[in-house]
Every structure is written in C-alpha cells, then in structure tokens.
Amino acid sequence: MSFAQAAEGSGGSSADVLTRTVSGTLPPGCPDFAYLPVELPHGVRELHVAYDYERPAVPAGTQGNALDIGLFDQRGTALGGRGFRGWSGGARKEFFVRADDATPGYVAGPLRAGTWYVALGPYTVAPRGLAYTVTITLRLGPSAPAVRPAYPPERARGRGRAWYRGDCHLHTVYSDGRRTPAEVAALARAAGLDFITGTEHNTHAGHGAWADSAGDDLLILLGEEVTTRNGHVLALGTDPGTFVDWRYRARENRFGHFAREIRRSGGLVVPAHPQATCIGCAWKFGFGDADAVEVWNGPYTPDDEVALAGWDAALARGRWTPAMGNSDAHRDPDRVGGPQTVVLAEELSRAAVLDGLRAGRSYVAESSAVSVEFTLGDTRGRSAGLGERLPVRADEPVTARLRVTGAPQGGTLRLVTDQGVLHTVPASAEPVEWTTSAARSAYVRAEVRHPAATPPLPGALAAFTNPVFLEAR
C-alpha cells in the first residue's frame, strides 16, 4: 500500500488527508501472522488504521473467525521487536499513532518515512477463510513534539521487613481491559494491596501510564503478559520500556531466549494460568525457564485445581518452582486482589518484592481478610518458614505450626506433603500443630479450603502456602 504519489501531489498542507483500503482473505492453516506493507512518505503527522473482517456462521463445535491487529514501523518485523509500535489484539477496531500520542496499546513516537507494517494475527479461522479489510489514513503536516514517558518509582515507603500483599496480573485499557490505570490502582488500595503489576497483552505501551497512580502506600511494578499461541507468561517486574516478543510457538524452541531477555531486564518469568482452557492459553513450553508459576488465576475453578495438583506433583519429583496467585482482572465485576500473593520482603521495593517471590517466601490468599502463618520447627528450637529449608536428622521430630486468620466458616485446614494430605482439621483461628520428620516428609505446605461443594472433592481454596522443605542430614 503506497502513498508516495498521492503525497507528492498533495501540496503539503497540514489539512491533507490520504486514505487507502486493502482487502484480502486468510485461508485456514495460514501462518500465525501476516504483514501488510505500508509505504509512508515524508511529512506524516498521524497514522490511523481501521479494520474489519467477516464473521460467518459456523457449525456447532467449529471455530469462527477472530483477527488480531498490531503495528510495526520502518525498522521491520523481525522477531525481537525493534520495529514494534503496538498491539491491540482483538480489543479494538481502529487505532492511531502520532509523535506525541497514540491509542492505548500503541507507542507514540516519530513517523519516519519507509515501509511500515500492519500486523494481522488470525487467532482462529473459519473453514471458508477469513476475509478482511484494512483502511489506512495518513494526516500530513508538522508533528507535535514527542512526550517523554514518566514511570512509577521502584520503591514505596512500606514497613521495612514485612509481609506485603500484591496482585501481579492486571489489565487496563492499554490492552483488553476496560479500566484505566487510575481505576485499577484505586481498586488495589481498596483491596488492601501493597503492590501491583500492570501486565498488558503483548505490549509495553502502558508502562508510562502508571506514574500518577503510585504512592507511598502502593508500589507499582511494570511488565507484560506475553500471549503466545501455546500459552501465556508474565514478564513480571521488568525495566520500564521493556518489550517481550510473543510471535512463536513451543515447537520453534525460542522461548528460552525470551526468558533470558526477561531476566536481563530485571524481571521474573511466570507462566500464567497454565491449565486454562481457552484457545492458546494452556502453557506448553515447560517449566524449566520459570522463576515462579501462577497456580491460581482469578476465581477458583477446576483448572486451578489441576494446576495446583501439577505443581504439587513437580514438588514431589524435586522440581521447586514457587507458586503465585493473581486476579487477571480485566473489567467489572473482576475483583482486583482476588486472589493475591502475600510475600515476605525486606522492604516495599521492586527488588525486594521480586526477591521474595523468587525465593517462594510467599503464600496466596483469596483476599486481604485471610492471613496465614506457617513454619516448621525442630526439637532444638530452630525453625524455617515458607520457601526455606530445615536441615534435620532423618528421624528427628519436626513440628508444623499453622495459624490462619479469616478462614472460611465450615472450611478445613490441611497439611500436605509429598505423600499427600496427611492432616486435616476444621477451619478455625486456633493454632494447629502436627508432627512429622524428614524421613516421612520431603516438604510440608498448608491449604485453607472452603466447605466442599461436591464431596469427596475438596472445597475451593481460600489460601495456600509455598512449601517448607525438610533436608535429612
């Protein structure tokens, strides 16, 4: 799609508007991404893109059409994203980019002459194909000065070494959410949270939108939900402005490279909702590159129970990956902070919170009304907390101590080892003690459950902890 000749005859007036439309059809089995080249002339002050596509009726059980969209500039579409200028998935049907502003999800900046690319991502394609139309509108004239983004501070006042509550999977209008960053921050404060992380789908464009919402009472971390065709992963707590590409599948063996990119930018690699049932949502890259795993995502459902069981089975095999829980809130009535991860950190800062999450010094609770204290202690007065190891003789008695505040009425408290659930008592605020040994238990972790809705299946989680490990000497 070229605008060169039209631009030459336009006279250069700031009121000039140039428009072109292209149509096509993507067949079933087409590549994951198609790139429409757009030749931008000099002197463009705004690029506007609108698109539409057919949604034919399909038989029950057959996928219909769903088409995502994004933009790359004259630096190209190579994997890694040097030319990345934004992504809105299927959340919007139009967007614009200028030097000083852009539609949420897109990156403001210079509109340099050259070949730009509208990226089309056919998420699902109906049997007869996906017919689309893309309309490009250029507005010519002098560009407004670029605006330098402001990022939230990396430290809040906090309470020194303490347990801090956070929700690290949140969406706003900068991807497919319906709330502004300010609205999310207000809901986080109302939920009793100390920190949050913005994780928009496949874009870092919202990083500069959080500064005004941070404060001494709320630490705001930055990140991205990297939404591939074989699962989603949180790039959690990355440096401001970090973009992580998502255009690959598990069979291409590229994820390890991007996991290292996340760590180099100071973040954690956290597979999200690994057993989710939506198309492309279940995690299929393995957990060898994970720093933590989001075992509980939003309201507790059977796929969370499956994720919990898989995580526990990995613990029993000796693979230790700390667990998290987050809301994945997008819009009303999604509850920010439901669930939330409670982490023991040296201070309320990006570095300290990430250190606590990486070490597994944390538990997950359905709300700020639920608090958990859990340790293992030996006969000599030594103890270990969540994510820690207690070295003891194999036959030495070890006492697990659990105290829960805000446990659901009629629920249960459970102590779980590599052998399974070995101790269950009715939920109460009274402390629970139970004795085991390193010969009997490789680790012990705690669960707080709601009453069972369909016995003998357990009730939904109200809270669960990372394990405390026993090391036989």
Order of alpha helices (4+ residues) and beta strands (2+ residues): alpha-beta-beta-beta-beta-beta-beta-beta-beta-beta-alpha-beta-beta-beta-alpha-beta-beta-alpha-beta-beta-alpha-beta-beta-beta-beta-beta-beta-beta-beta-beta-beta-beta
